[in-house]
Amino acid sequence: MRKSQQAVQKCKTISTIQKLLGGKWKIEILYYIAIMDVRRFGALRRHIGDITESSLTKQLRQLEADGFLLRHDFHEVPPRVEYALTELGESFIEVLHFLKAWGEQNLPESSP
């Protein structure tokens, strides 16, 4: 493979990642589920803050469809649903730690 073809392939990989995780809230949702162990819809909404119910629902459904999350419905009244990481989602935890560390080091408003 020529160098230009390799560069195009690398760009396609980044483009695919952007499409999967490009939603406004997706990385934050994964962070709360993976690192903070927040698994229920209402708790996620409270932790994220500014997200609407419809946006959270949409982002959770997309993460589930893309293979990052599993949804478990307990079939109770009132409704209780919990989310957990799939194997793919678990493999993303290291990236979340790296992103957090990078932000703390390079973004002044993120510093402790």
C-alpha positions in Angstrom: 0.0 0.0 0.0 1.4 3.4 -1.0 1.8 6.2 1.6 -1.1 8.2 0.2 -3.4 5.1 0.4 -2.2 4.5 4.0 -3.0 8.2 4.9 -6.5 7.9 3.3 -7.2 4.6 5.3 -6.1 6.3 8.6 -8.4 9.2 7.8 -11.3 6.8 7.1 -10.7 5.2 10.5 -10.9 8.6 12.3 -13.9 9.5 10.3 -15.7 6.3 11.3 -14.8 6.9 15.0 -16.2 10.5 14.7 -19.4 9.2 13.2 -19.8 6.6 16.1 -19.0 9.0 18.9 -19.7 12.4 17.4 -22.9 13.0 19.3 -22.8 15.9 21.6 -23.3 13.7 24.7 -22.0 10.3 23.8 -18.5 10.5 25.3 -19.9 12.0 28.5 -22.5 9.3 28.7 -19.9 6.6 28.3 -17.7 8.3 30.9 -20.5 8.3 33.5 -21.4 4.7 32.8 -17.8 3.4 32.6 -16.0 5.5 35.2 -18.6 6.8 37.6 -20.8 3.6 37.5 -24.0 5.6 36.8 -26.3 3.1 35.0 -29.9 4.3 35.3 -31.5 6.8 32.9 -32.6 9.3 35.6 -29.2 9.3 37.3 -27.5 9.8 33.9 -29.7 12.8 33.3 -29.0 14.3 36.7 -25.2 13.9 36.3 -25.1 15.3 32.8 -27.4 18.2 33.7 -28.2 20.2 30.5 -29.3 17.2 28.4 -33.0 16.8 27.6 -34.8 13.4 28.0 -35.2 13.1 24.3 -31.5 13.8 23.6 -30.4 11.3 26.2 -32.8 8.7 24.9 -31.5 9.3 21.3 -27.8 9.1 22.3 -28.3 6.0 24.4 -30.1 4.3 21.6 -27.3 5.2 19.2 -24.7 3.9 21.6 -26.6 0.7 21.9 -27.1 0.3 18.2 -23.3 0.9 17.6 -22.5 -1.8 20.1 -21.1 0.3 23.0 -24.0 -0.3 25.5 -26.4 -3.0 26.6 -29.9 -2.0 27.8 -31.5 -4.0 30.5 -35.3 -3.4 31.0 -36.4 -4.9 34.4 -40.1 -4.8 33.3 -41.2 -3.1 36.5 -43.6 -0.4 37.4 -42.4 2.3 37.6 -40.1 1.5 34.7 -36.5 0.6 35.5 -33.9 0.4 32.9 -30.1 0.1 33.3 -27.3 0.4 30.9 -24.0 -1.4 30.9 -20.9 -1.4 28.7 -20.5 -4.1 26.1 -17.1 -5.6 25.4 -16.6 -2.8 22.8 -17.6 -0.2 25.4 -15.2 -1.8 27.9 -12.4 -1.5 25.4 -13.1 2.3 25.2 -12.4 2.9 29.0 -8.7 3.4 28.4 -9.5 6.1 25.8 -11.8 7.8 28.3 -9.0 7.9 30.9 -6.6 9.3 28.3 -9.1 12.0 27.2 -9.7 13.0 30.8 -6.0 13.2 31.6 -5.3 15.1 28.4 -8.0 17.6 29.2 -6.8 18.1 32.7 -3.3 18.8 31.4 -4.2 21.0 28.4 -7.5 22.7 29.1 -7.3 25.4 31.8 -11.0 25.1 32.7 -10.7 21.4 33.3 -7.9 21.7 35.9 -8.8 20.5 39.4 
